[in-house]
Amino acid sequence: MFLKERRGRVESMWALVSWVAVLMGRQFNRKERTMNTTTMYRANVRRVKRHPNAIRADRAEQALAYYRVAALREPGASLETVMSDFLSDIRHLCDRGNLNLAQLDRMAHRNYLNERYSR
């Protein structure tokens, strides 16, 4: 207060300093509001840990849901139809890339068995 009352440089800078303080406060509040809610700490919320195979099945289901709408353009198609068309397209992709689908299928089956029966 003493410096402000002297009518010197400090008083003329007072408006600028207070304006900067207001902007800094607004910026601080903005950062808090736009914080990603998935990284916020919530002490009282406990999530049930899901089995990795359930997570894998969900990933495949999401991919097929996307394929059903994007590729087939048939939102009401049955799961069997979607799986059949998807596997056919995988075969075409393997042909284009000169990949052995039977060998890839055997590897996938071994991975599936290991994931299913491991603890």
C-alpha positions in Angstrom: 0.0 0.0 0.0 2.8 2.4 0.8 4.2 2.2 -2.8 0.8 2.7 -4.3 0.1 5.8 -2.4 3.3 7.5 -3.6 1.9 8.0 -7.1 5.1 6.6 -8.7 5.7 3.9 -11.2 4.2 1.2 -9.0 0.8 2.9 -9.2 0.9 3.1 -13.0 1.8 -0.5 -13.2 -0.9 -1.6 -10.8 -3.5 -2.0 -13.5 -1.3 -4.1 -15.7 -0.2 -6.3 -12.8 -3.8 -6.9 -11.7 -4.8 -7.7 -15.3 -2.1 -10.3 -15.6 -3.1 -11.8 -12.3 -6.7 -12.1 -13.6 -5.5 -13.8 -16.8 -3.3 -16.2 -14.9 -6.3 -17.1 -12.7 -8.5 -17.7 -15.8 -5.8 -19.9 -17.4 -5.4 -21.9 -14.3 -9.2 -22.5 -14.1 -9.3 -23.4 -17.8 -6.7 -26.1 -17.3 -8.6 -27.7 -14.5 -11.9 -27.7 -16.5 -10.3 -29.3 -19.6 -8.4 -31.9 -17.7 -8.9 -35.4 -19.1 -11.4 -37.1 -16.8 -9.8 -40.5 -17.3 -6.6 -39.4 -15.6 -8.3 -37.6 -12.7 -7.9 -39.3 -9.3 -11.1 -40.6 -7.9 -10.5 -42.2 -4.5 -13.9 -43.8 -3.9 -14.4 -45.4 -7.3 -13.3 -49.0 -7.6 -13.3 -50.8 -11.0 -13.8 -54.5 -11.3 -10.7 -56.0 -12.9 -11.8 -57.8 -16.1 -10.2 -61.0 -17.4 -7.9 -60.4 -20.3 -9.8 -62.8 -22.5 -13.0 -60.8 -22.0 -11.1 -57.7 -23.1 -9.9 -59.5 -26.2 -13.4 -60.6 -27.0 -14.6 -57.0 -26.6 -11.9 -55.8 -29.0 -13.0 -58.3 -31.7 -16.6 -57.4 -31.1 -15.9 -53.7 -31.6 -13.9 -54.4 -34.8 -16.8 -56.5 -36.2 -19.3 -53.9 -35.3 -17.3 -51.4 -37.2 -16.9 -53.8 -40.1 -20.7 -54.5 -40.1 -21.5 -50.8 -40.6 -18.5 -49.6 -42.6 -17.9 -52.4 -45.0 -21.2 -54.3 -45.3 -23.4 -51.3 -44.7 -25.9 -53.6 -43.1 -26.4 -52.6 -39.5 -28.9 -55.5 -39.0 -26.7 -58.3 -40.4 -26.3 -61.4 -38.2 -23.1 -62.2 -36.5 -22.6 -65.3 -38.7 -22.9 -63.2 -41.9 -20.5 -60.6 -40.6 -17.9 -63.2 -39.5 -18.2 -65.0 -42.8 -17.7 -61.9 -44.9 -14.9 -60.7 -42.6 -13.0 -64.0 -42.9 -13.5 -63.9 -46.7 -12.0 -60.4 -46.8 -9.1 -61.6 -44.7 -8.5 -64.4 -47.2 -8.4 -61.8 -50.0 -5.9 -59.7 -48.0 -3.7 -62.7 -47.5 -3.8 -63.4 -51.2 -2.7 -59.9 -52.0 0.1 -60.0 -49.5 1.2 -63.5 -50.4 0.6 -64.7 -46.8 -0.2 -68.3 -45.8 -3.6 -68.1 -44.1 -3.5 -71.7 -42.9 -0.2 -71.1 -41.1 -1.5 -67.9 -39.6 -4.6 -69.7 -38.5 -2.6 -72.4 -36.8 -0.5 -69.7 -35.0 -3.7 -67.9 -33.9 -5.2 -71.1 -32.6 -2.1 -71.9 -30.5 -2.2 -68.3 -29.1 -5.9 -68.7 -28.4 -5.3 -72.0 -26.5 -2.5 -70.5 -24.5 -4.6 -67.5 -23.6 -7.6 -69.5 -22.7 -5.9 -72.0 -20.4 -3.3 -69.8 -18.8 -3.8 -68.2 -15.5 
